[in-house]
Amino acid sequence: MSGKVVVNRSMSLDGYVAAPGDAMDWIFDFMAPDEFPEIAAATGAMLVGRRTYEVGKRMAAANPDSAGYPFS
């Protein structure tokens, strides 16, 4: 059995990828919102920094019944 490894990196010059208030909606300037769930479902694991993890944790806690946040 073989697997597929996809590497995707992002960082801005000032070290902040998110906009004020941890907004990440700028990503939809580059990808359609309906593509995100499919990409997320195909992702087996993500390696993220602590801040990204904490923001994701807050997002999941804010909407515990939401299927819109596909990562745990």
N, C-alpha and C positions, 0 to 999 in steps of 0.2 A: 504494500500500500504506500502511496506517496501523497504528499500534501502540497499545498500551494502557499507560499509566503508572499505577502504583499506588504511593502513598506511605504508608508505615507507620512511625511513629516511636514510640520508647519511651525513657523515662528516669525515674529515681526522683528524689526531692528531694535525696537525698544523693549522686547521681551514680553509683550502683551498681545495675545491673539484675540482676546475678547474685548468688546467695546465696554464703555462704562456700564456698570450694573451687571457685568458678566454676560452681556448680550452676545449671542453668537449668530443672530439672524442674517448677518452679512454673508454667511456661507451660501444662502439661497440666491445670491447674485451669480453663483457659479454652478449651482446644481438645483434641479427642481425639487421642491419639498416632498413630492410623492416618490422620489428615488431613494430618499434616506432610509425608510424602513427596510427596503430590499437590501441595501448595502449593509445595514446594521445586522440583519438576519444572517447574512453570509459571513459575518465576522466572528471568528471563533474566540479571539482574545484581543485586547487592546493594552498597550503599554502607554500609560499616561503619567504626567507629573501629579504631584500632590494637589495642586490648586485645581487642575482639571477634574481630578477625582472628587474633591470637596464640592465643587460646583455641581457636578453630576449627581452627587449624593443629595444635595439640597433640591435639585430638580425632581428627583424621584420621590423624595419625601413630600414635596409640595403637591404632587399628583399621584398618590399611592395606587389608585385604581386605574390609572391611565396606561393604556397599551402603547401610547405614543412615545414612551421613553424605553427603548429596547435593550438597554444595558443594565446589568445588575452589578 
